[in-house]
Amino acid sequence: MLFHITAQHDHLSCGGVAARREGHAADFQREWGRWMEGNDKVKVIAAYQNQPTHRIFVVVEADNYDDLNTFTNRWKATGSCDVQPVGDGIATRHAKGVWGK
């Protein structure tokens, strides 16, 4: 199944802000973005960031909600995390044979 995740925190709970203040921003950036590579249970399809608002938009594929719940824990401690099941509209249109018609 495909899921759309919107996660947001603020400048007070931002690990990047704290890392810059403490002088280890490069280390933080290297480790923080590792989730974008997914894991053996959750495949990241797309990841978009709106840095000024401290918000990310992610599309992932997972077989069950428990794996997805574990994957999203990283965002729950610092802000909000909304997970919605979604369908692939482009793939559906192709499958129905109406693409380009």
N, CA, C and O atoms as CSV, one atom per row, in Angstrom:
chain,resi,resn,atom,element,x,y,z
A,1,MET,N,N,0.826,-1.182,0.000
A,1,MET,CA,C,0.000,0.000,0.000
A,1,MET,C,C,0.873,1.249,0.000
A,1,MET,O,O,1.990,1.258,0.517
A,2,LEU,N,N,0.326,2.296,-0.595
A,2,LEU,CA,C,1.011,3.590,-0.601
A,2,LEU,C,C,0.431,4.484,0.489
A,2,LEU,O,O,-0.768,4.456,0.767
A,3,PHE,N,N,1.308,5.276,1.099
A,3,PHE,CA,C,0.896,6.213,2.141
A,3,PHE,C,C,1.561,7.558,1.902
A,3,PHE,O,O,2.709,7.628,1.462
A,4,HIS,N,N,0.830,8.621,2.197
A,4,HIS,CA,C,1.380,9.975,2.156
A,4,HIS,C,C,1.557,10.441,3.597
A,4,HIS,O,O,0.625,10.379,4.399
A,5,ILE,N,N,2.749,10.901,3.912
A,5,ILE,CA,C,3.075,11.360,5.261
A,5,ILE,C,C,3.382,12.851,5.203
A,5,ILE,O,O,4.157,13.305,4.361
A,6,THR,N,N,2.770,13.600,6.099
A,6,THR,CA,C,3.130,14.999,6.302
A,6,THR,C,C,3.605,15.110,7.740
A,6,THR,O,O,2.855,14.808,8.668
A,7,ALA,N,N,4.828,15.535,7.927
A,7,ALA,CA,C,5.378,15.688,9.281
A,7,ALA,C,C,5.900,17.109,9.432
A,7,ALA,O,O,6.459,17.689,8.501
A,8,GLN,N,N,5.704,17.656,10.626
A,8,GLN,CA,C,6.144,19.028,10.865
A,8,GLN,C,C,6.576,19.198,12.312
A,8,GLN,O,O,6.002,18.610,13.229
A,9,HIS,N,N,7.601,20.018,12.490
A,9,HIS,CA,C,8.022,20.447,13.814
A,9,HIS,C,C,8.234,21.959,13.730
A,9,HIS,O,O,7.893,22.566,12.715
A,10,ASP,N,N,8.777,22.565,14.748
A,10,ASP,CA,C,9.064,23.994,14.676
A,10,ASP,C,C,10.542,24.251,14.954
A,10,ASP,O,O,11.306,23.320,15.207
A,11,HIS,N,N,10.930,25.503,14.906
A,11,HIS,CA,C,12.342,25.843,15.087
A,11,HIS,C,C,12.848,25.506,16.484
A,11,HIS,O,O,14.051,25.329,16.680
A,12,LEU,N,N,11.948,25.416,17.452
A,12,LEU,CA,C,12.361,25.095,18.815
A,12,LEU,C,C,12.675,23.609,18.992
A,12,LEU,O,O,13.506,23.242,19.822
A,13,SER,N,N,12.008,22.757,18.211
A,13,SER,CA,C,12.246,21.309,18.325
A,13,SER,C,C,13.077,20.764,17.161
A,13,SER,O,O,13.247,19.551,17.037
A,14,CYS,N,N,13.589,21.647,16.314
A,14,CYS,CA,C,14.342,21.230,15.126
A,14,CYS,C,C,15.756,20.761,15.491
A,14,CYS,O,O,16.541,21.509,16.073
A,15,GLY,N,N,16.058,19.526,15.142
A,15,GLY,CA,C,17.398,18.997,15.381
A,15,GLY,C,C,18.460,19.724,14.583
A,15,GLY,O,O,19.592,19.866,15.044
A,16,GLY,N,N,18.108,20.192,13.376
A,16,GLY,CA,C,19.060,20.920,12.552
A,16,GLY,C,C,19.460,22.254,13.164
A,16,GLY,O,O,20.629,22.638,13.121
A,17,VAL,N,N,18.492,22.954,13.729
A,17,VAL,CA,C,18.782,24.230,14.393
A,17,VAL,C,C,19.714,23.985,15.575
A,17,VAL,O,O,20.702,24.698,15.755
A,18,ALA,N,N,19.394,22.977,16.374
A,18,ALA,CA,C,20.241,22.654,17.534
A,18,ALA,C,C,21.643,22.242,17.089
A,18,ALA,O,O,22.630,22.633,17.713
A,19,ALA,N,N,21.739,21.456,16.015
A,19,ALA,CA,C,23.044,20.999,15.528
A,19,ALA,C,C,23.897,22.165,15.044
A,19,ALA,O,O,25.101,22.187,15.301
A,20,ARG,N,N,23.305,23.134,14.350
A,20,ARG,CA,C,24.052,24.317,13.921
A,20,ARG,C,C,24.537,25.110,15.127
A,20,ARG,O,O,25.670,25.591,15.156
A,21,ARG,N,N,23.682,25.238,16.103
A,21,ARG,CA,C,24.040,25.991,17.322
A,21,ARG,C,C,25.192,25.304,18.063
A,21,ARG,O,O,26.059,25.970,18.628
A,22,GLU,N,N,25.193,23.969,18.055
A,22,GLU,CA,C,26.208,23.197,18.781
A,22,GLU,C,C,27.437,22.884,17.929
A,22,GLU,O,O,28.396,22.295,18.427
A,23,GLY,N,N,27.419,23.274,16.644
A,23,GLY,CA,C,28.589,23.117,15.790
A,23,GLY,C,C,28.774,21.764,15.132
A,23,GLY,O,O,29.892,21.443,14.727
A,24,HIS,N,N,27.736,20.959,15.007
A,24,HIS,CA,C,27.883,19.667,14.325
A,24,HIS,C,C,26.779,19.459,13.277
A,24,HIS,O,O,26.182,18.386,13.187
A,25,ALA,N,N,26.527,20.503,12.498
A,25,ALA,CA,C,25.472,20.464,11.486
A,25,ALA,C,C,25.736,19.407,10.413
A,25,ALA,O,O,24.801,18.735,9.978
A,26,ALA,N,N,26.983,19.246,9.978
A,26,ALA,CA,C,27.292,18.274,8.919
A,26,ALA,C,C,26.978,16.852,9.373
A,26,ALA,O,O,26.421,16.065,8.608
A,27,ASP,N,N,27.330,16.522,10.601
A,27,ASP,CA,C,27.028,15.195,11.134
A,27,ASP,C,C,25.525,14.975,11.220
A,27,ASP,O,O,25.025,13.903,10.880
A,28,PHE,N,N,24.811,15.996,11.676
A,28,PHE,CA,C,23.360,15.888,11.792
A,28,PHE,C,C,22.726,15.643,10.425
A,28,PHE,O,O,21.892,14.749,10.283
A,29,GLN,N,N,23.111,16.423,9.424
A,29,GLN,CA,C,22.529,16.288,8.091
A,29,GLN,C,C,22.790,14.904,7.496
A,29,GLN,O,O,21.912,14.327,6.855
A,30,ARG,N,N,23.976,14.381,7.704
A,30,ARG,CA,C,24.309,13.059,7.175
A,30,ARG,C,C,23.404,11.988,7.793
A,30,ARG,O,O,22.913,11.108,7.086
A,31,GLU,N,N,23.187,12.060,9.085
A,31,GLU,CA,C,22.394,11.043,9.772
A,31,GLU,C,C,20.894,11.283,9.645
A,31,GLU,O,O,20.131,10.331,9.478
A,32,TRP,N,N,20.457,12.543,9.722
A,32,TRP,CA,C,19.028,12.836,9.705
A,32,TRP,C,C,18.371,12.355,8.418
A,32,TRP,O,O,17.278,11.790,8.466
A,33,GLY,N,N,18.990,12.558,7.301
A,33,GLY,CA,C,18.401,12.199,6.017
A,33,GLY,C,C,18.435,10.725,5.685
A,33,GLY,O,O,17.907,10.320,4.649
A,34,ARG,N,N,19.035,9.916,6.525
A,34,ARG,CA,C,19.155,8.482,6.256
A,34,ARG,C,C,17.794,7.803,6.076
A,34,ARG,O,O,17.695,6.820,5.342
A,35,TRP,N,N,16.745,8.308,6.731
A,35,TRP,CA,C,15.416,7.714,6.606
A,35,TRP,C,C,14.928,7.736,5.160
A,35,TRP,O,O,14.115,6.898,4.771
A,36,MET,N,N,15.417,8.691,4.356
A,36,MET,CA,C,14.984,8.796,2.954
A,36,MET,C,C,15.372,7.568,2.142
A,36,MET,O,O,14.795,7.314,1.085
A,37,GLU,N,N,16.340,6.811,2.626
A,37,GLU,CA,C,16.758,5.595,1.936
A,37,GLU,C,C,15.818,4.429,2.222
A,37,GLU,O,O,15.953,3.365,1.617
A,38,GLY,N,N,14.861,4.617,3.143
A,38,GLY,CA,C,13.924,3.562,3.491
A,38,GLY,C,C,14.610,2.456,4.272
A,38,GLY,O,O,15.722,2.623,4.772
A,39,ASN,N,N,13.925,1.319,4.370
A,39,ASN,CA,C,14.502,0.155,5.034
A,39,ASN,C,C,13.917,-1.106,4.403
A,39,ASN,O,O,13.261,-1.023,3.365
A,40,ASP,N,N,14.137,-2.246,4.998
A,40,ASP,CA,C,13.662,-3.481,4.381
A,40,ASP,C,C,12.144,-3.646,4.465
A,40,ASP,O,O,11.594,-4.556,3.844
A,41,LYS,N,N,11.458,-2.788,5.217
A,41,LYS,CA,C,10.004,-2.898,5.357
A,41,LYS,C,C,9.235,-1.710,4.792
A,41,LYS,O,O,8.046,-1.825,4.494
A,42,VAL,N,N,9.901,-0.578,4.643
A,42,VAL,CA,C,9.255,0.628,4.130
A,42,VAL,C,C,10.114,1.197,3.002
A,42,VAL,O,O,11.291,1.502,3.192
A,43,LYS,N,N,9.504,1.333,1.831
A,43,LYS,CA,C,10.203,1.892,0.671
A,43,LYS,C,C,9.765,3.343,0.491
A,43,LYS,O,O,8.573,3.629,0.377
A,44,VAL,N,N,10.734,4.254,0.465
A,44,VAL,CA,C,10.430,5.662,0.248
A,44,VAL,C,C,10.361,5.905,-1.264
A,44,VAL,O,O,11.332,5.682,-1.987
A,45,ILE,N,N,9.202,6.362,-1.720
A,45,ILE,CA,C,8.979,6.642,-3.145
A,45,ILE,C,C,9.387,8.072,-3.480
A,45,ILE,O,O,10.016,8.317,-4.510
A,46,ALA,N,N,9.031,9.014,-2.612
A,46,ALA,CA,C,9.347,10.428,-2.831
A,46,ALA,C,C,9.465,11.125,-1.486
A,46,ALA,O,O,8.773,10.772,-0.530
A,47,ALA,N,N,10.341,12.112,-1.417
A,47,ALA,CA,C,10.514,12.893,-0.192
A,47,ALA,C,C,10.758,14.352,-0.572
A,47,ALA,O,O,11.704,14.670,-1.293
A,48,TYR,N,N,9.898,15.221,-0.080
A,48,TYR,CA,C,9.993,16.649,-0.366
A,48,TYR,C,C,10.055,17.413,0.948
A,48,TYR,O,O,9.422,17.035,1.934
A,49,GLN,N,N,10.824,18.487,0.943
A,49,GLN,CA,C,10.994,19.273,2.161
A,49,GLN,C,C,10.620,20.721,1.908
A,49,GLN,O,O,10.923,21.276,0.852
A,50,ASN,N,N,9.962,21.325,2.879
A,50,ASN,CA,C,9.737,22.756,2.893
A,50,ASN,C,C,10.471,23.254,4.132
A,50,ASN,O,O,9.894,23.349,5.216
A,51,GLN,N,N,11.737,23.566,3.957
A,51,GLN,CA,C,12.583,23.886,5.103
A,51,GLN,C,C,12.133,25.111,5.897
A,51,GLN,O,O,12.203,25.073,7.126
A,52,PRO,N,N,11.671,26.204,5.260
A,52,PRO,CA,C,11.247,27.353,6.066
A,52,PRO,C,C,10.099,27.033,7.034
A,52,PRO,O,O,9.996,27.641,8.100
A,53,THR,N,N,9.243,26.084,6.664
A,53,THR,CA,C,8.127,25.721,7.545
A,53,THR,C,C,8.431,24.485,8.384
A,53,THR,O,O,7.591,24.051,9.173
A,54,HIS,N,N,9.622,23.915,8.223
A,54,HIS,CA,C,10.022,22.706,8.963
A,54,HIS,C,C,9.026,21.570,8.706
A,54,HIS,O,O,8.621,20.870,9.634
A,55,ARG,N,N,8.636,21.397,7.441
A,55,ARG,CA,C,7.630,20.403,7.069
A,55,ARG,C,C,8.185,19.508,5.963
A,55,ARG,O,O,8.895,19.970,5.070
A,56,ILE,N,N,7.849,18.215,6.038
A,56,ILE,CA,C,8.223,17.281,4.978
A,56,ILE,C,C,6.974,16.577,4.466
A,56,ILE,O,O,5.991,16.402,5.186
A,57,PHE,N,N,7.045,16.179,3.204
A,57,PHE,CA,C,5.990,15.422,2.545
A,57,PHE,C,C,6.651,14.181,1.969
A,57,PHE,O,O,7.615,14.284,1.210
A,58,VAL,N,N,6.141,13.018,2.322
A,58,VAL,CA,C,6.788,11.771,1.927
A,58,VAL,C,C,5.735,10.799,1.416
A,58,VAL,O,O,4.650,10.695,1.988
A,59,VAL,N,N,6.056,10.087,0.338
A,59,VAL,CA,C,5.218,8.987,-0.143
A,59,VAL,C,C,6.022,7.714,0.058
A,59,VAL,O,O,7.160,7.606,-0.399
A,60,VAL,N,N,5.423,6.752,0.744
A,60,VAL,CA,C,6.100,5.490,1.032
A,60,VAL,C,C,5.204,4.323,0.649
A,60,VAL,O,O,3.992,4.463,0.485
A,61,GLU,N,N,5.843,3.169,0.513
A,61,GLU,CA,C,5.122,1.921,0.277
A,61,GLU,C,C,5.449,0.991,1.442
A,61,GLU,O,O,6.614,0.794,1.786
A,62,ALA,N,N,4.404,0.424,2.045
A,62,ALA,CA,C,4.581,-0.497,3.162
A,62,ALA,C,C,3.488,-1.551,3.109
A,62,ALA,O,O,2.383,-1.285,2.637
A,63,ASP,N,N,3.798,-2.744,3.593
A,63,ASP,CA,C,2.825,-3.836,3.581
A,63,ASP,C,C,1.865,-3.788,4.755
A,63,ASP,O,O,0.746,-4.293,4.660
A,64,ASN,N,N,2.290,-3.185,5.867
A,64,ASN,CA,C,1.391,-3.129,7.012
A,64,ASN,C,C,1.630,-1.865,7.829
A,64,ASN,O,O,2.685,-1.234,7.755
A,65,TYR,N,N,0.617,-1.523,8.604
A,65,TYR,CA,C,0.664,-0.273,9.353
A,65,TYR,C,C,1.676,-0.320,10.494
A,65,TYR,O,O,2.223,0.722,10.856
A,66,ASP,N,N,1.942,-1.475,11.066
A,66,ASP,CA,C,2.929,-1.559,12.150
A,66,ASP,C,C,4.310,-1.110,11.679
A,66,ASP,O,O,5.000,-0.374,12.384
A,67,ASP,N,N,4.713,-1.554,10.485
A,67,ASP,CA,C,6.009,-1.136,9.935
A,67,ASP,C,C,6.012,0.369,9.677
A,67,ASP,O,O,7.002,1.050,9.946
A,68,LEU,N,N,4.912,0.877,9.159
A,68,LEU,CA,C,4.796,2.309,8.894
A,68,LEU,C,C,4.818,3.108,10.198
A,68,LEU,O,O,5.453,4.160,10.273
A,69,ASN,N,N,4.140,2.621,11.201
A,69,ASN,CA,C,4.111,3.286,12.502
A,69,ASN,C,C,5.516,3.387,13.094
A,69,ASN,O,O,5.896,4.438,13.612
A,70,THR,N,N,6.278,2.319,13.021
A,70,THR,CA,C,7.660,2.331,13.505
A,70,THR,C,C,8.503,3.322,12.704
A,70,THR,O,O,9.308,4.058,13.274
A,71,PHE,N,N,8.320,3.341,11.389
A,71,PHE,CA,C,9.069,4.240,10.509
A,71,PHE,C,C,8.807,5.707,10.858
A,71,PHE,O,O,9.723,6.527,10.788
A,72,THR,N,N,7.577,6.047,11.232
A,72,THR,CA,C,7.230,7.443,11.491
A,72,THR,C,C,7.525,7.901,12.922
A,72,THR,O,O,7.341,9.078,13.233
A,73,ASN,N,N,7.972,7.014,13.786
A,73,ASN,CA,C,8.268,7.402,15.174
A,73,ASN,C,C,9.245,8.553,15.272
A,73,ASN,O,O,9.147,9.357,16.200
A,74,ARG,N,N,10.184,8.662,14.348
A,74,ARG,CA,C,11.213,9.714,14.395
A,74,ARG,C,C,10.597,11.112,14.378
A,74,ARG,O,O,11.215,12.057,14.868
A,75,TRP,N,N,9.409,11.259,13.830
A,75,TRP,CA,C,8.797,12.588,13.722
A,75,TRP,C,C,7.799,12.872,14.838
A,75,TRP,O,O,7.483,14.032,15.104
A,76,LYS,N,N,7.313,11.854,15.478
A,76,LYS,CA,C,6.252,12.029,16.480
A,76,LYS,C,C,6.737,12.712,17.758
A,76,LYS,O,O,5.953,13.382,18.430
A,77,ALA,N,N,7.990,12.557,18.096
A,77,ALA,CA,C,8.507,13.135,19.339
A,77,ALA,C,C,8.758,14.640,19.238
A,77,ALA,O,O,8.843,15.320,20.261
A,78,THR,N,N,8.879,15.166,18.019
A,78,THR,CA,C,9.232,16.574,17.864
A,78,THR,C,C,8.135,17.422,17.243
A,78,THR,O,O,8.281,18.641,17.151
A,79,GLY,N,N,7.043,16.808,16.815
A,79,GLY,CA,C,5.989,17.587,16.172
A,79,GLY,C,C,4.831,16.708,15.750
A,79,GLY,O,O,4.543,15.695,16.386
A,80,SER,N,N,4.174,17.097,14.679
A,80,SER,CA,C,3.009,16.359,14.209
A,80,SER,C,C,3.386,15.439,13.047
A,80,SER,O,O,4.352,15.682,12.324
A,81,CYS,N,N,2.602,14.386,12.892
A,81,CYS,CA,C,2.835,13.428,11.813
A,81,CYS,C,C,1.486,12.885,11.368
A,81,CYS,O,O,0.805,12.198,12.129
A,82,ASP,N,N,1.104,13.194,10.139
A,82,ASP,CA,C,-0.163,12.748,9.586
A,82,ASP,C,C,0.117,11.705,8.505
A,82,ASP,O,O,0.909,11.948,7.595
A,83,VAL,N,N,-0.528,10.551,8.603
A,83,VAL,CA,C,-0.335,9.462,7.644
A,83,VAL,C,C,-1.674,9.148,6.993
A,83,VAL,O,O,-2.665,8.891,7.676
A,84,GLN,N,N,-1.691,9.172,5.659
A,84,GLN,CA,C,-2.915,8.895,4.922
A,84,GLN,C,C,-2.638,7.848,3.841
A,84,GLN,O,O,-1.648,7.960,3.119
A,85,PRO,N,N,-3.505,6.825,3.718
A,85,PRO,CA,C,-3.357,5.893,2.602
A,85,PRO,C,C,-3.738,6.614,1.311
A,85,PRO,O,O,-4.689,7.395,1.290
A,86,VAL,N,N,-3.002,6.355,0.249
A,86,VAL,CA,C,-3.277,6.999,-1.038
A,86,VAL,C,C,-3.180,5.973,-2.157
A,86,VAL,O,O,-2.617,4.892,-1.983
A,87,GLY,N,N,-3.738,6.329,-3.305
A,87,GLY,CA,C,-3.641,5.487,-4.487
A,87,GLY,C,C,-2.821,6.197,-5.548
A,87,GLY,O,O,-2.695,7.422,-5.527
A,88,ASP,N,N,-2.274,5.443,-6.461
A,88,ASP,CA,C,-1.485,5.985,-7.564
A,88,ASP,C,C,-2.419,6.260,-8.736
A,88,ASP,O,O,-2.742,5.359,-9.510
A,89,GLY,N,N,-2.845,7.502,-8.858
A,89,GLY,CA,C,-3.788,7.881,-9.902
A,89,GLY,C,C,-3.244,7.690,-11.308
A,89,GLY,O,O,-3.992,7.315,-12.210
A,90,ILE,N,N,-1.971,7.938,-11.509
A,90,ILE,CA,C,-1.364,7.764,-12.837
A,90,ILE,C,C,-1.355,6.292,-13.213
A,90,ILE,O,O,-1.716,5.937,-14.335
A,91,ALA,N,N,-0.945,5.430,-12.286
A,91,ALA,CA,C,-0.938,3.986,-12.565
A,91,ALA,C,C,-2.349,3.484,-12.834
A,91,ALA,O,O,-2.540,2.644,-13.713
A,92,THR,N,N,-3.334,3.973,-12.105
A,92,THR,CA,C,-4.723,3.560,-12.313
A,92,THR,C,C,-5.202,3.970,-13.696
A,92,THR,O,O,-5.855,3.186,-14.386
A,93,ARG,N,N,-4.885,5.188,-14.102
A,93,ARG,CA,C,-5.306,5.662,-15.429
A,93,ARG,C,C,-4.653,4.829,-16.532
A,93,ARG,O,O,-5.301,4.488,-17.521
A,94,HIS,N,N,-3.373,4.503,-16.362
A,94,HIS,CA,C,-2.691,3.626,-17.326
A,94,HIS,C,C,-3.359,2.258,-17.375
A,94,HIS,O,O,-3.620,1.727,-18.455
A,95,ALA,N,N,-3.634,1.688,-16.204
A,95,ALA,CA,C,-4.213,0.337,-16.125
A,95,ALA,C,C,-5.591,0.289,-16.775
A,95,ALA,O,O,-5.977,-0.740,-17.330
A,96,LYS,N,N,-6.326,1.376,-16.715
A,96,LYS,CA,C,-7.660,1.413,-17.330
A,96,LYS,C,C,-7.605,1.663,-18.841
A,96,LYS,O,O,-8.622,1.602,-19.531
A,97,GLY,N,N,-6.399,1.943,-19.334
A,97,GLY,CA,C,-6.229,2.142,-20.777
A,97,GLY,C,C,-6.714,3.475,-21.286
A,97,GLY,O,O,-6.957,3.618,-22.484
A,98,VAL,N,N,-6.864,4.461,-20.415
A,98,VAL,CA,C,-7.370,5.757,-20.855
A,98,VAL,C,C,-6.291,6.840,-20.850
A,98,VAL,O,O,-6.582,8.006,-21.114
A,99,TRP,N,N,-5.068,6.464,-20.557
A,99,TRP,CA,C,-3.975,7.442,-20.542
A,99,TRP,C,C,-3.750,8.008,-21.951
A,99,TRP,O,O,-3.570,7.253,-22.906
A,100,GLY,N,N,-3.761,9.321,-22.068
A,100,GLY,CA,C,-3.507,9.967,-23.352
A,100,GLY,C,C,-4.675,9.936,-24.313
A,100,GLY,O,O,-4.509,10.305,-25.475
A,101,LYS,N,N,-5.835,9.517,-23.881
A,101,LYS,CA,C,-6.995,9.422,-24.772
A,101,LYS,C,C,-8.040,10.443,-24.396
A,101,LYS,O,O,-9.091,10.515,-25.034
